[in-house]
Amino acid sequence: MKSAVLSVLNDGSPHLLYISTYKLGPVLWDLRTGDGPLHAYDVHRGKSVYSMASNAHSNYVYSIGEDNRLVVVDKRMMGEASGSDGGRAVAAEWRPGAGDRSKLSHVACNRGYLAVSQRSGTMHLRNPTTLTAEEVVNRMSSLYSAKYPNFSLSPSVPIR
């Protein structure tokens, strides 16, 4: 691999790493072999991949790239179509609305929701399977509204 590594992700496995570069991502490495990547995808179409997220209990790797897309790759399908645009391994993708010009910058996966941030300071809360916002926002609002009566949450939250 002849490109600098931008992001490294370990989802709890003692020997597997997912990395991203200026040209590829996610790229799956097995540290036991040292022979190079097991699978490499160009799901962001030759663009830099800034951020990745997953967790030990998830079947998905989430990545954000220079193309301003959140791409969801199914770990169970990573052996198929390696080296390509991901093919069947790409489970879903999402991008901000057409009028929103601020770039995506980071993704985090935690307890049933994705947090996707933009350089403008906006954070989007998404369902990690469907990438929809409504059920996550409703669930979090109901959790916090009992304790904090003035709490309100919308699918996209400006952080200032």
For each residue, the residues with C-beta under 8 A, 3 or more apart:
1: 21 24 27 36 37 40
2:
3: 21 22 23 24
4: 21 22
5: 8 19 20 21
6: 20 21 22 25 48 49 50
7: 19 20 25 49 50 51 52 63
8: 5 17 18 19
9: 17 18 19 26 52 53 54 61
10: 13 16 17 18
11: 16 18 54 55 56 58 61
12: 55 56
13: 10 16 56
14:
15: 30 31 32
16: 10 11 13 28 29 30 31
17: 8 9 10 28 29 31
18: 8 9 10 11 25 26 27 28 29 52 54 61
19: 5 7 8 9 25 26 27 29
20: 5 6 7 24 25 26 27 48 49 50 51 52 63 65
21: 1 3 4 5 6 24 25 27 48 49
22: 3 4 6 48
23: 3 42 46 47 48
24: 1 3 20 21 27 40 41 42 49
25: 6 7 18 19 20 21 41 43 44 49 52 63 65
26: 9 18 19 20 41 43 49 52 61 63 73
27: 1 18 19 20 21 24 37 39 40 41
28: 16 17 18 37 38 39 40 78
29: 16 17 18 19 36 37 38
30: 15 16 33 38
31: 15 16 17 34
32: 15
33: 30 38
34: 31
35:
36: 1 29
37: 1 27 28 29 40
38: 28 29 30 33 78 82
39: 27 28 78 79 82 83
40: 1 24 27 28 37 82 83
41: 24 25 26 27 73 78 82 83 84 85 86 89
42: 23 24 45 46 83 84 85 86
43: 25 26 63 65 71 73 85 86 89 90
44: 25 47 48 49 63 65 66 67 69 71
45: 42 67 85
46: 23 42
47: 23 44 65 66 67
48: 6 20 21 22 23 44 65 66
49: 6 7 20 21 24 25 26 44 52 63 64 65 66
50: 6 7 20 64 65 66 104 105 106
51: 7 20 63 64 105 106 107
52: 7 9 18 20 25 26 49 61 62 63 64 107
53: 9 61 62 107 108 109 114
54: 9 11 18 58 60 61 62 75 109
55: 11 12 58 109 110
56: 11 12 13
57:
58: 11 54 55 75 109 128
59: 74 75 76
60: 54 72 73 74 75 91 128 129
61: 9 11 18 26 52 53 54 72 73 75
62: 52 53 54 70 71 72 73 107 109 114 128
63: 7 20 25 26 43 44 49 51 52 70 71 73 107
64: 49 50 51 52 69 70 71 104 105 106 107 116
65: 20 25 43 44 47 48 49 50 68 69 71
66: 44 47 48 49 50
67: 44 45 47
68: 65 95 96 103 104
69: 44 64 65 93 94 95 104
70: 62 63 64 93 94 95 104 107 114 116 126 131
71: 43 44 62 63 64 65 86 90 92 93
72: 60 61 62 90 91 92 93 128 131
73: 26 41 43 60 61 62 63 77 78 86 89 90 91
74: 59 60 77 78 88 89 90 91
75: 54 58 59 60 61 78
76: 59
77: 73 74 80 88 89 91
78: 28 38 39 41 73 74 75 82 89
79: 39 82
80: 77 87 88 89
81: 84 85 86 87 88 89
82: 38 39 40 41 78 79
83: 39 40 41 42
84: 41 42 81 87
85: 41 42 43 45 81 90
86: 41 42 43 71 73 81 89 90
87: 80 81 84 90
88: 74 77 80 81
89: 41 43 73 74 77 78 80 81 86
90: 43 71 72 73 74 85 86 87 93
91: 60 72 73 74 77
92: 71 72 130 131
93: 69 70 71 72 90 131
94: 69 70 116 126 131
95: 68 69 70 104
96: 68 100 102 104 118 124
97: 100
98:
99:
100: 96 97 118
101:
102: 96 118 119 120 122
103: 68 118 119
104: 50 64 68 69 70 95 96 107 116 117 118 119
105: 50 51 64 117 118 119
106: 50 51 64 116 117
107: 51 52 53 62 63 64 70 104 114 115 116 117
108: 53 114 115
109: 53 54 55 58 62 113 114 128
110: 55 113 115
111:
112: 127 128 136 139
113: 109 110 125 126 127 128 136 140
114: 53 62 70 107 108 109 124 125 126 127 128 131
115: 107 108 110 123 124 125 126
116: 64 70 94 104 106 107 123 124 125 126
117: 104 105 106 107 121 122 123 124 159
118: 96 100 102 103 104 105 121 122 123 124
119: 102 103 104 105
120: 102 158
121: 117 118 158 159 160
122: 102 117 118 156 157 158 159
123: 115 116 117 118 156 157 159
124: 96 114 115 116 117 118 133 155 156 157
125: 113 114 115 116 133 136 137 140 153 155 157
126: 70 94 113 114 115 116 131 132 133 136
127: 112 113 114 130 131 132 133 135 136
128: 58 60 62 72 109 112 113 114 131
129: 60
130: 92 127
131: 70 72 92 93 94 114 126 127 128
132: 126 127 135 136
133: 124 125 126 127 136 137 155 156
134: 137 138 155
135: 127 132 138 139
136: 112 113 125 126 127 132 133 139 140 155
137: 125 133 134 140 141 153 154 155
138: 134 135 141 142
139: 112 135 136 142 143
140: 113 125 136 137 143 144 153
141: 137 138 144 145 151 152 153
142: 138 139 145 146
143: 139 140 146
144: 140 141 147 148 151 153
145: 141 142 148 149 151 152
146: 142 143
147: 144 151
148: 144 145 151
149: 145
150:
151: 141 144 145 147 148
152: 141 145
153: 125 137 140 141 144 157
154: 137 157
155: 124 125 133 134 136 137
156: 122 123 124 133
157: 122 123 124 125 153 154
158: 120 121 122
159: 117 121 122 123
160: 121
